[in-house]
């Protein structure tokens, strides 16, 4: 359910509710580097919450990198948008189940996402995040699935 929610929450209204600008989608050849940042923020936060609640004490290197990634994306969004820390907190609660009970967080779809990402490893997570955030610009939802 959460994975479907992450994929379906791409409307301009949802982005604007968190202080995030979502312009009309440009043609693929002109999609800015910042497109997909918000989508990835939702996914990485959901996966990080699964790690905290469902895989506590496991995959230590991956979970440490995931925490670094979440922080790196937060800083990018705060630098490049009008979003506030309170906006990010609300976004994470609503889009990534942050703080929800374990039964709500440890759902098969998101556990599968966690395992897939953990299998790719910390180094790949770092390189893909660094590439995603390489250029400043207003973070946009875009398409990251």
N, C-alpha and C positions, 0 to 999 in steps of 0.2 A: 504494500500500500504506500509506504513512504517513497519508494523509488518511482512509482507512478505519480505521486504528488510532486516530486521534484521535477519530473519531466513535463508535467502539465502546468506548472506555475510560471509560464513564460509571458504572461500578458503585461502590457505596459502599466496597467493599474497596479499590479502586484509589485513591479519594480519601483514605481513612483511612491508607493506606500512606505517604502524603506528609504526614501531620499535618493533613489538611484534613477538616473536618466536612462530611458529606453527609447531611442529614436526608431524611426521606421527602418526595417532591415534593408541595408544597401545590397547591391548586387554582389555575389560571392567574390569577385575580383577585387572589390574595394572594402571588404570587411576589415575594420581596424583590429590591431593586435589585442586590444582590450575586450573584444567581443568574447563572451563565454566566461569571463571572470566571475560573474555573479552565479551562473549555473555551477561552476566548479566550486565556488564558495559553499553553496548549499550541499553539494555532494560530499566534499571533503569534511565538512562539519558533521554531516550525518554519519559518515564512515568513522570519524574520530570518536563520536559518541558511542557507536557500536564497539569500537576498540576498548573504550573506557569501561563500558558496562558489560559487555559480553565476552571479552577476551582479556580481562584484567591480568596483568603480569605476563602476558604472552607477546610475542613479536615485538620485543622491546625496541629494537633499532627502528623498525617500521613505524611504531606508534610515536616514537620521539620525533621522527621525520614528519609524520602527519601533524603533530602539534606545531612544529616549526612552520609547516606549510600553511596551516590555519592562521597562525600569527602573521605570516608574510602576506597572505591575501587580505587579512584585516587591515594591515598597514597600508597596502596598496589602495584599498577602497577608501579609507579615511583620507589619504593624501589626494586622491583624484576624483572625489565626489563630495556632494554636500552632506552625505550620510554622517551621522554622529555615532559615538560608541553605543548610545541607547538604541539607535536604529539597528545597529548590527546585532545587539543582544536580542531584540525583538525578532529580527529576521531569523536568527539561529533557533530561537524557541519555536517559531511557527513553521519554518521550512526544514529543520533538521532534527526536530524532537529533542533538542538540548534540554536536559533537566527532567525529561519524562521518566516514568517508571521503566524498569528493565523490560517488563513485558511489552511495552509499547515500542521500545527501541530495538530489541533483539528479534526483529522480524526476518524471515528467511530471505527476502529480496535484498535487504540491506546487508545482511550477513554475507550473502553471496558477493556483493560489491566489495565488502571488506576483504574477504578471502582473495578475490581476484587481484585487488590492489596490493595486498600483502605479498602475494606470489610474485608480483612484478618487482617488488623490493624498494627499499628506501632510496637507492641511487636513482632509479628511474623516476620515482615520485619527485625527487628534488629537481632533476633535469627538466621534466615536463612543466613543473611549476615555474621554474626560472624562465623557461621559454615563454610561458603564458604571460608572465609579468615583466617581460623584457623592456617594453616601451610604456611610458606613461600615457594615460588617456582616460577618459571617463569610463569606468567599468560598466559593461553592459551585460545583459543576461545572455543573449546569443544562443548558440546551440553547442552543447558540450557532450551530448550523449551519443 
